[in-house]
Amino acid sequence: MIIKLLFFASYQDIAGSSEQSIDLPDASTVDDASAWLVDRFPNFAEALPKGRVAVNLEFAEPSQSLADGDEVAFMPPVSGG
């Protein structure tokens, strides 16, 4: 299945782009997409646990299943007030 990964703020710097389409096996999860990122961009190993993930504009847990065409957004923590 093809999913689109979206990267925001410092995660764009790590990935080298704001988005990327990837092919994952059927029945993959958010955790599988995260593992794909860490495999290709090792700097995500330290960064991802600090941020949030959303699937199709809704916050998601690592165990959430993905479907063909989903958009998975990776967002680093933000500060400010």
Secondary structure, 3 states (H helix, E strand, C coil): CEEEEEECCHHHHHHCCCEEEEECCCCCEHHHHHHHHHHHCCCHHHHHHHCEEEECCEECCCCCECCCCCEEEEECCCCCC
